[in-house]
């Protein structure tokens, strides 16, 4: 009859029943380790091949090694249980299984653009994406949207995406999960649902992962989208974000403050510009707003920065503008952009001047940002969505030699914040030094207030006689 449901675990039958009821093209299984994702996916492919002669099936996994070590053994396990006349023939050269009834299954990997492009075909009846969280975000997006879904146009086929959350929630797999939640096409199972795993084995694994509160256990066992702490660029942000980036903004600008505009420029990557000021009383750098641009010229960026500064601070010029950019881009930002008015006349819109950012000892600058976050010396406004996201989800690459690159950015918000913390003149009192009766007296530095107090006491004949002598001399 071609039914292999009897070989599935009870927990896997729940996912199969939900998949059978769904009518959407994309179905997602979000599950913990030891749930049996690969074996479940192979059983789905076998059943499709047996029940629909001539079916074309595609199986995509993260790497070629994954296919050799997990997919092929799972297929052999099912093959040993099948009658001889139903067993497929495996073609090693093409990584393809061919059943006697004409059904075929192609095994592919997703290590590069070329691997993904190699899976382009004329049509497909069933597709499986195994361990989607281990596939690079941009490659997963391309695989699902540009390769698999177009193959369903004439077959009404479907794709089952299985996996555990990736090291960073900033991943296309999370978008697939969010879409599946909205459509009701998501099955979620944690380690607590895996009754086929012994409790002592669960306890041992949990101890190895650092306990239930570790990010690895939360992600791998309880399928939560959290940033892996060992790869996080700013691991302190996750702990202190309720103070550093509060949802309810209560910080008010003081009467006197120094403003800063700092940019990390890019073209294919994001150009992220942060706008902040130094709050002397709080000893904190307050990031009020941001710009996140892509494929913008230097002139367009300069014009956008100038408009944002005027909207935030009026005619007040920033104390400092820094940009991680080439001299050519800095010159373009200063000259602004050229546009044509309705009369087709060329109009030049001025930009703004940036100084090159200090880039020596990048690790020290990054550690300084981490320290400021931990001590709550950085505050980020809720409207800074990109900066908040990059600070929370940014991760290193596997070798920790650079930030992990995604399909849309290079965690440029973290780089902009790193330069902003370095550009800020910490401890600089923006208020003028004034007499005690002046309205701005409260903004004076503490040592100046103490000096003023001694002078006032001397004028009244109290305190330090030397101060009194200086007071008489001043009079």
C-alpha positions as CSV (number, residue, x, y, z in Angstrom):
1,X,0.0,0.0,0.0
2,X,3.0,2.3,0.2
3,X,2.2,3.4,3.8
4,X,5.1,3.9,6.1
5,X,3.4,5.7,8.9
6,X,3.7,2.5,11.1
7,X,7.5,3.0,11.1
8,X,7.2,6.5,12.5
9,X,7.4,7.3,16.2
10,X,4.2,8.5,17.9
11,X,5.6,12.1,18.0
12,X,6.4,11.9,14.3
13,X,2.9,10.7,13.4
14,X,1.6,14.0,14.9
15,X,3.7,15.9,12.5
16,X,2.7,13.7,9.6
17,X,-1.0,14.1,10.3
18,X,-0.6,17.9,10.4
19,X,1.4,17.8,7.2
20,X,-1.3,15.7,5.5
21,X,-4.1,18.2,6.6
22,X,-2.2,21.3,5.5
23,X,-2.9,22.8,2.0
24,X,-0.1,25.3,1.9
25,X,3.1,24.7,-0.1
26,X,5.5,25.2,2.8
27,X,5.2,23.2,6.0
28,X,7.7,23.6,9.0
29,X,8.7,21.2,11.7
30,X,10.6,23.0,14.5
31,X,11.9,20.3,16.8
32,X,14.7,19.5,19.3
33,X,17.7,17.2,19.0
34,X,16.9,13.5,18.9
35,X,13.4,14.0,17.6
36,X,14.3,12.1,14.5
37,X,14.1,14.7,11.7
38,X,16.2,12.9,9.1
39,X,14.5,9.5,9.5
40,X,11.0,11.2,9.5
41,X,12.0,13.1,6.3
42,X,13.2,9.9,4.6
43,X,10.0,8.0,5.5
44,X,8.0,10.9,3.9
45,X,10.1,10.6,0.7
46,X,9.8,6.8,0.6
47,X,6.0,7.0,1.0
48,X,5.7,9.6,-1.7
49,X,7.8,7.5,-4.1
50,X,5.8,4.3,-3.5
51,X,2.3,5.9,-3.7
52,X,2.9,8.1,-6.7
53,X,4.8,6.3,-9.5
54,X,7.1,8.7,-11.4
55,X,7.3,11.2,-8.5
56,X,10.3,13.6,-8.5
57,X,11.5,14.2,-5.0
58,X,14.3,16.6,-3.8
59,X,16.1,16.3,-0.6
60,X,18.3,19.3,0.5
61,X,20.7,19.1,3.4
62,X,23.3,21.6,4.8
63,X,26.4,19.8,3.6
64,X,27.6,16.9,1.5
65,X,28.9,15.3,4.7
66,X,25.4,15.5,6.2
67,X,24.0,13.6,3.3
68,X,26.7,10.8,3.6
69,X,26.5,10.5,7.4
70,X,22.8,10.8,8.1
71,X,20.6,10.7,5.0
72,X,22.1,7.7,3.2
73,X,22.1,5.5,6.4
74,X,18.5,6.4,7.1
75,X,17.5,5.4,3.6
76,X,19.4,2.1,3.9
77,X,17.6,1.4,7.2
78,X,14.2,1.7,5.4
79,X,15.5,-0.3,2.5
80,X,16.4,-3.3,4.6
81,X,12.8,-3.4,5.8
82,X,11.3,-3.2,2.3
83,X,10.5,-6.1,-0.1
84,X,13.2,-6.6,-2.7
85,X,10.9,-5.6,-5.6
86,X,10.3,-2.2,-3.9
87,X,13.9,-1.2,-3.1
88,X,15.4,1.7,-5.0
89,X,18.7,1.7,-6.8
90,X,21.2,4.3,-5.6
91,X,23.3,6.0,-8.3
92,X,26.4,7.2,-6.5
93,X,27.6,9.6,-9.3
94,X,24.3,11.6,-9.2
95,X,23.4,11.1,-5.5
96,X,20.0,9.8,-6.8
97,X,17.7,7.0,-5.7
98,X,15.6,5.4,-8.5
99,X,12.6,3.2,-7.6
100,X,11.3,0.4,-9.8
101,X,8.1,2.4,-10.5
102,X,10.0,5.3,-11.9
103,X,10.1,7.6,-8.9
104,X,13.4,9.4,-8.2
105,X,14.9,11.3,-5.3
106,X,17.8,13.7,-5.7
107,X,20.1,14.4,-2.8
108,X,21.6,17.9,-2.8
109,X,23.6,20.1,-0.4
110,X,23.6,23.9,0.4
111,X,27.2,24.8,1.0
112,X,27.4,27.4,-1.7
113,X,25.5,29.2,-4.4
114,X,26.6,26.6,-6.9
115,X,25.2,23.8,-4.7
116,X,21.8,25.5,-4.5
117,X,21.7,26.3,-8.3
118,X,22.4,22.6,-9.0
119,X,19.0,21.7,-7.5
120,X,17.1,23.7,-10.1
121,X,14.8,21.4,-12.0
122,X,11.8,21.3,-14.3
123,X,9.3,20.1,-11.7
124,X,9.0,18.5,-8.3
125,X,6.3,16.7,-6.3
126,X,7.8,16.7,-2.9
127,X,10.8,18.6,-1.4
128,X,12.5,18.2,2.0
129,X,14.9,20.8,3.5
130,X,16.7,19.0,6.4
131,X,18.4,21.0,9.2
132,X,17.4,24.3,7.8
133,X,18.9,26.2,10.7
134,X,22.3,25.0,9.7
135,X,22.1,26.4,6.2
136,X,23.3,30.0,5.6
137,X,20.4,32.4,5.7
138,X,20.8,33.7,2.2
139,X,21.2,30.3,0.7
140,X,18.1,29.0,2.5
141,X,16.1,31.9,1.2
142,X,17.3,31.3,-2.3
143,X,16.7,27.5,-2.1
144,X,13.1,27.9,-0.9
145,X,12.0,30.9,-2.9
146,X,14.0,30.7,-6.1
147,X,14.6,27.0,-6.5
148,X,12.0,24.8,-4.9
149,X,8.7,26.8,-5.0
150,X,8.9,27.5,-8.8
151,X,9.1,23.7,-9.3
152,X,5.6,23.3,-7.8
153,X,3.8,25.4,-10.5
154,X,2.6,22.4,-12.5
155,X,2.6,19.7,-9.8
156,X,1.0,21.4,-6.8
157,X,3.9,20.0,-4.8
158,X,4.9,20.7,-1.2
159,X,8.0,21.3,0.8
160,X,8.7,20.2,4.4
161,X,11.3,22.3,6.2
162,X,12.7,20.7,9.4
163,X,15.3,22.0,11.8
164,X,16.4,23.4,15.1
165,X,16.8,27.2,15.6
166,X,20.1,28.6,14.3
167,X,22.9,30.2,16.3
168,X,21.4,33.7,15.6
169,X,17.7,34.4,15.4
170,X,18.5,36.8,12.5
171,X,18.0,34.0,10.0
172,X,15.5,33.1,7.2
173,X,14.5,30.0,9.0
174,X,12.9,32.2,11.6
175,X,10.9,34.0,8.9
176,X,9.6,30.6,7.7
177,X,8.6,29.7,11.3
178,X,6.8,33.1,11.7
179,X,4.9,32.6,8.4
180,X,4.0,29.0,9.4
181,X,2.6,30.3,12.7
182,X,0.3,32.7,10.9
183,X,-0.8,29.9,8.5
184,X,-1.1,27.2,11.1
185,X,1.5,25.0,9.3
186,X,4.0,24.7,12.1
187,X,4.6,21.7,14.3
188,X,6.8,22.4,17.4
189,X,8.3,19.7,19.7
190,X,10.8,20.2,22.5
191,X,12.9,17.6,24.3
192,X,10.1,17.2,26.8
193,X,7.9,15.8,24.0
194,X,10.5,13.1,23.0
195,X,9.2,10.3,25.2
196,X,11.4,7.8,23.3
197,X,14.5,9.3,24.8
198,X,15.5,8.1,28.3
199,X,15.3,10.6,31.1
200,X,18.8,9.8,32.3
201,X,20.1,10.5,28.7
202,X,18.3,13.8,28.7
203,X,19.8,14.8,32.1
204,X,23.3,13.9,30.9
205,X,22.9,15.9,27.7
206,X,21.5,18.9,29.7
207,X,24.5,18.8,32.0
208,X,26.9,18.8,29.0
209,X,25.1,21.8,27.6
210,X,25.5,23.9,30.7
211,X,22.1,23.5,32.4
212,X,18.6,24.5,31.4
213,X,19.4,28.2,31.3
214,X,22.3,28.0,28.8
215,X,21.6,29.4,25.4
216,X,22.7,26.1,23.8
217,X,20.1,24.2,25.8
218,X,17.4,26.7,25.2
219,X,18.0,26.6,21.5
220,X,18.8,22.9,20.9
221,X,16.4,21.3,23.4
222,X,13.6,23.8,23.9
223,X,13.8,25.2,20.3
224,X,13.9,28.9,21.3
225,X,15.3,31.5,19.0
226,X,18.2,32.9,21.1
227,X,21.6,34.1,20.2
228,X,24.4,31.6,21.0
229,X,26.3,33.3,23.8
230,X,29.7,31.7,22.8
231,X,29.3,33.4,19.3
232,X,27.5,36.6,20.3
233,X,29.4,39.8,19.5
234,X,27.8,41.7,22.5
235,X,26.7,38.9,24.9
236,X,26.1,41.4,27.6
237,X,23.2,43.0,25.6
238,X,20.9,40.0,26.1
239,X,21.3,40.3,29.9
240,X,21.0,44.1,30.1
241,X,18.8,45.0,27.2
242,X,15.8,45.8,29.5
243,X,17.8,48.8,30.8
244,X,20.0,49.6,27.8
245,X,17.1,49.4,25.3
246,X,13.9,49.7,27.3
247,X,10.6,49.4,25.5
248,X,9.2,52.4,27.4
249,X,11.4,55.4,26.8
250,X,11.7,57.8,29.8
251,X,15.0,59.6,29.1
252,X,14.7,63.3,28.6
253,X,17.4,65.5,27.0
254,X,19.2,67.8,29.5
255,X,19.4,71.5,28.8
256,X,23.0,71.1,27.7
257,X,24.3,68.1,25.7
258,X,26.9,67.3,23.0
259,X,25.7,65.5,19.9
260,X,27.5,62.9,17.8
261,X,26.8,61.4,14.3
262,X,28.7,58.2,13.5
263,X,28.4,56.1,10.4
264,X,29.5,52.7,9.2
265,X,29.2,52.9,5.5
266,X,28.5,50.2,3.0
267,X,26.8,49.6,-0.4
268,X,25.8,46.0,-0.7
269,X,26.0,45.8,3.1
270,X,24.0,48.3,5.1
271,X,25.1,51.9,5.8
272,X,24.1,52.4,9.4
273,X,24.3,55.9,10.9
274,X,23.6,56.5,14.6
275,X,22.6,59.9,16.1
276,X,23.2,60.3,19.8
277,X,24.2,62.7,22.5
278,X,26.2,62.5,25.7
279,X,24.1,62.8,28.9
280,X,26.5,64.2,31.4
281,X,24.3,63.6,34.5
282,X,23.8,59.9,33.6
283,X,27.3,59.5,32.2
284,X,25.6,57.7,29.3
285,X,25.7,57.9,25.5
286,X,22.0,58.1,24.4
287,X,21.3,56.9,20.8
288,X,18.2,58.8,19.7
289,X,17.8,57.7,16.1
290,X,19.4,55.8,13.2
291,X,19.6,55.6,9.4
292,X,19.8,52.2,7.7
293,X,20.5,52.5,4.0
294,X,21.5,50.2,1.2
295,X,22.7,50.9,-2.4
296,X,22.9,54.6,-1.6
297,X,25.7,56.9,-3.0
298,X,27.8,58.9,-0.7
299,X,26.0,62.1,-1.7
300,X,22.6,60.6,-0.9
301,X,23.9,59.4,2.5
302,X,25.3,62.9,3.3
303,X,22.0,64.5,2.4
304,X,20.0,62.1,4.5
305,X,22.2,62.6,7.5
306,X,21.9,66.4,7.3
307,X,18.1,66.1,7.1
308,X,18.0,63.8,10.1
309,X,20.2,66.0,12.2
310,X,18.1,69.0,11.5
311,X,14.9,67.1,12.4
312,X,16.5,66.0,15.7
313,X,18.6,68.9,16.8
314,X,17.6,71.9,14.7
315,X,20.6,74.1,13.8
316,X,22.8,72.6,16.5
317,X,25.9,71.1,14.8
318,X,27.3,67.8,16.1
319,X,30.4,68.0,18.2
320,X,31.8,65.2,16.1
321,X,30.9,63.3,12.9
322,X,32.8,60.1,12.3
323,X,32.5,57.7,9.4
324,X,34.1,54.3,8.6
325,X,34.5,55.1,4.9
326,X,37.0,55.6,2.2
327,X,38.2,59.1,1.5
328,X,36.2,59.1,-1.8
329,X,32.9,58.3,0.1
330,X,33.7,60.9,2.7
331,X,34.2,63.5,0.0
332,X,30.9,62.5,-1.7
333,X,29.0,62.8,1.6
334,X,30.4,66.3,2.0
335,X,29.3,67.4,-1.5
336,X,25.8,66.0,-1.1
337,X,23.6,65.0,-4.1
338,X,22.4,66.5,-7.3
339,X,18.7,66.4,-8.3
340,X,16.6,68.1,-11.0
341,X,13.7,70.3,-10.1
342,X,10.4,70.4,-12.2
343,X,12.0,72.9,-14.5
344,X,14.7,70.3,-15.2
345,X,17.4,72.5,-13.7
346,X,20.2,70.8,-11.9
347,X,20.0,71.5,-8.1
348,X,22.8,70.6,-5.8
349,X,21.8,69.6,-2.3
350,X,24.7,70.0,0.2
351,X,25.7,67.2,2.4
352,X,27.8,67.2,5.6
353,X,31.5,66.7,6.5
354,X,32.7,63.5,8.3
355,X,36.1,62.8,9.8
356,X,37.5,59.3,9.3
357,X,36.8,57.0,12.3
358,X,39.6,55.9,14.4
359,X,40.0,52.1,13.6
360,X,43.1,51.1,15.5
361,X,42.7,48.1,17.9
362,X,39.2,47.0,16.9
363,X,39.0,44.4,19.6
364,X,39.7,47.0,22.3
365,X,37.1,49.3,20.9
366,X,34.6,46.4,20.8
367,X,35.4,45.4,24.4
368,X,34.8,49.0,25.4
369,X,31.4,48.9,23.9
370,X,30.6,45.7,25.8
371,X,31.8,47.3,29.1
372,X,29.6,50.3,28.5
373,X,26.6,48.1,27.8
374,X,27.2,46.1,31.0
375,X,27.5,49.2,33.1
376,X,24.4,50.8,31.4
377,X,26.4,53.6,30.0
378,X,24.7,53.2,26.6
379,X,20.9,53.8,26.1
380,X,19.2,53.0,22.8
381,X,15.8,54.5,21.8
382,X,13.0,52.1,20.6
383,X,13.0,53.7,17.2
384,X,16.5,52.3,16.5
385,X,15.2,49.0,15.3
386,X,18.2,48.0,13.2
387,X,20.8,48.9,15.9
388,X,18.8,47.0,18.5
389,X,18.5,43.9,16.3
390,X,22.2,43.9,15.4
391,X,23.3,44.4,19.0
392,X,21.1,41.5,20.2
393,X,21.5,39.0,17.3
394,X,25.0,39.8,16.0
395,X,27.4,36.8,16.0
396,X,31.0,36.0,15.0
397,X,31.9,33.7,12.2
398,X,33.0,30.2,13.1
399,X,36.7,31.2,13.3
400,X,35.9,34.4,15.3
401,X,37.9,36.3,12.7
402,X,35.1,38.6,11.6
403,X,31.4,39.2,12.1
404,X,29.2,36.6,10.4
405,X,28.0,37.8,7.0
406,X,24.3,37.5,6.2
407,X,22.4,38.0,2.9
408,X,21.5,41.5,3.9
409,X,24.1,43.0,6.2
410,X,27.4,42.4,8.1
411,X,26.0,43.4,11.6
412,X,26.9,47.0,10.7
413,X,24.8,48.4,13.6
414,X,27.3,46.9,16.0
415,X,30.2,48.5,14.1
416,X,28.5,51.9,14.2
417,X,28.0,51.6,17.9
418,X,31.6,50.6,18.4
419,X,32.7,53.8,16.7
420,X,30.1,55.9,18.5
421,X,31.4,54.8,21.9
422,X,34.9,55.6,20.9
423,X,33.9,59.0,19.4
424,X,32.0,60.1,22.5
425,X,33.9,62.5,24.8
426,X,33.2,60.8,28.1
427,X,33.2,63.0,31.1
428,X,33.1,66.3,29.1
429,X,30.7,68.7,30.8
430,X,28.6,70.3,28.0
431,X,27.4,73.1,30.4
432,X,29.3,76.4,30.7
433,X,31.1,77.2,33.9
434,X,28.9,79.8,35.7
435,X,28.3,81.6,39.0
436,X,26.4,79.9,41.7
437,X,23.2,82.0,41.2
438,X,23.1,81.2,37.5
439,X,20.2,78.9,36.3
440,X,22.8,76.6,34.7
441,X,24.7,76.2,38.0
442,X,23.4,72.7,38.5
443,X,25.2,71.6,35.4
444,X,28.6,72.6,36.6
445,X,31.2,69.8,37.2
446,X,31.5,68.6,40.9
447,X,35.0,69.8,41.5
448,X,34.0,73.3,40.2
449,X,31.1,73.4,42.5
450,X,33.4,72.5,45.5
451,X,35.8,75.3,44.5
452,X,32.9,77.8,44.2
453,X,31.7,76.7,47.7
454,X,35.2,77.4,49.2
455,X,35.3,80.8,47.5
456,X,31.8,81.7,48.9
457,X,32.8,80.6,52.4
458,X,36.0,82.7,52.2
459,X,34.0,85.8,51.2
460,X,32.0,85.3,54.3
461,X,35.1,84.9,56.4
462,X,34.7,81.1,56.8
463,X,36.7,78.1,55.7
464,X,40.3,78.1,54.3
465,X,42.3,81.3,55.1
466,X,44.2,80.9,51.8
467,X,40.9,80.9,49.9
468,X,40.0,84.0,51.9
469,X,43.3,85.7,50.9
470,X,42.6,84.8,47.3
471,X,39.1,86.2,47.6
472,X,40.5,89.5,49.0
473,X,43.0,89.7,46.2
474,X,40.2,89.1,43.6
475,X,38.2,91.9,45.2
